[in-house]
Amino acid sequence: MSGAPAVAALDWGTTRLRAWLLDGAGKLLAERRGDDGLITAREKGFSNVLEGHLAAMGAPDALPVIICGMAGSRQGWIEASYVTVPAPIGAILRGAARIANSSRDIRIVPGLAQRLADAPDVMRGEETQLAGAGLPAKGRHLVCMPGTHSKWVAVENGAVEGFGTWPTGELFSVLSAHSILKHSLGEHPATVTADSPFFRQWCSQALGEGGDISSKLFAIRAAGLLQDLKAEDAAACLSGLLIGGEIASAKRRYGVSDEPLVLIASGALATLYGEALGLAGLAFRTVDADEAVRAGLVEAARENGMIGAAA
């Protein structure tokens, strides 16, 4: 490791943990990833898990720590209470909850709550990606963050106005393992690629029908029986159908912004959603999800006075 770390930053989820040592400008100095998310940390102790990762990266004893994600949930280390939207992104970050009785300055960024009677919703972790996505301070911006529970967020003049959750990744998992479609996709569904003609075709169908996908789901099973649809192609059909349905539904809810949509994603998800957004005729720019969460955590550390302002 070269350079002097200014802060340790963690994205602490339910099953996974990502930890980084960063300098004052947000430059990556060291990294750790592990399967000791909230579920494991509850058994081992959050402090024990944290200190183990910090020691492995050679972190100084007094290095401050900023955390986002499920470690701040009601079942986590401490509950970092939700901030109700609409709320400025900077004010959200400044609400980080501090761990008491620790020799380090350890804080956890709060999640967001949408308390509308007809559209209640919550998020944890994605608010930090928003802070690090480089959104302009002025104007209206629509952000898509794919994942197990995909988030679409409307940001206006630096404030989160509202958001919605589409559990697309979870639906794929549940349908492929616990529905009639498991006979079509096989025990271990194939990895879906954006260049699959089946992904493109079924995504386009979902987009064309405004996201009404429930009537199409059984057609995947029928295509296997009647048209010899292969298991790897059935996975592509289901992925295309679910992602296309999500995008069509979100587009109907939020409309189309004058500015390109911001896609915060990495790896295969970035490629799949990029293809689907193109099929939907939506202009977009991509922000790497790992880079966004690191930048957001550094900004949170600044907002809470844990490190100095950027030079």
BELPEBEL-V554329 format. One record per helix or strand of 3 or more residues. SS is the DSSP state (@ for helix, = for strand). FROM is the first residue (numbers start at 1). LEN is the number of residues. If there is no record, write none. Layout:
ss=SS from=FROM len=LEN
ss=SS from=FROM len=LEN
This chain:
ss== from=7 len=6
ss== from=17 len=6
ss== from=28 len=7
ss=@ from=38 len=7
ss=@ from=46 len=11
ss== from=65 len=5
ss=@ from=70 len=3
ss=@ from=89 len=5
ss== from=106 len=3
ss== from=112 len=5
ss== from=119 len=5
ss=@ from=126 len=6
ss== from=140 len=6
ss== from=150 len=7
ss== from=159 len=8
ss=@ from=168 len=11
ss=@ from=182 len=4
ss=@ from=197 len=12
ss=@ from=214 len=14
ss=@ from=231 len=24
ss== from=261 len=4
ss=@ from=267 len=13
ss== from=284 len=4
ss=@ from=289 len=15
